[in-house]
Amino acid sequence: METVEFGKPSLTSMRSPTFSIANFMELSDSIGSLNGRIKQDSAIFIA
């Protein structure tokens, strides 16, 4: 799922690689923590 989302920023990385790479790192970090939170929330919700 996430790899599909990560395909989008490639246009921006053409123009400004370092900025996009930094953005990408922050993005994947926040997505990781968000996924963790969603899994916890949904587990609580399902239970």
SVG drawing of the C-alpha trace seen along z (x, -y; Angstrom):
<svg xmlns="http://www.w3.org/2000/svg" viewBox="-15 -22 35 30">
<polyline fill="none" stroke="black" stroke-width="0.4" points="0.0,0.0 2.6,-2.5 4.8,-1.9 2.0,-3.2 1.9,-6.4 5.7,-6.7 5.7,-6.6 4.1,-10.1 7.0,-12.3 9.4,-11.2 8.4,-14.3 9.5,-16.6 12.7,-14.6 13.7,-15.4 13.6,-19.1 15.0,-19.1 16.5,-15.7 17.8,-16.7 14.6,-18.4 12.5,-15.4 14.8,-12.9 14.5,-14.7 10.7,-15.0 10.5,-11.3 12.3,-10.3 9.9,-12.5 7.0,-11.2 7.9,-7.5 8.6,-8.1 5.2,-9.8 3.5,-7.1 5.2,-4.4 4.0,-6.0 0.6,-6.7 0.3,-3.0 1.3,-1.9 -1.4,-4.2 -4.0,-3.0 -3.2,0.6 -3.5,0.0 -6.7,-2.0 -8.4,0.5 -7.3,3.4 -9.0,1.6 -12.0,0.8 -12.3,4.4 -11.9,5.8"/>
</svg>
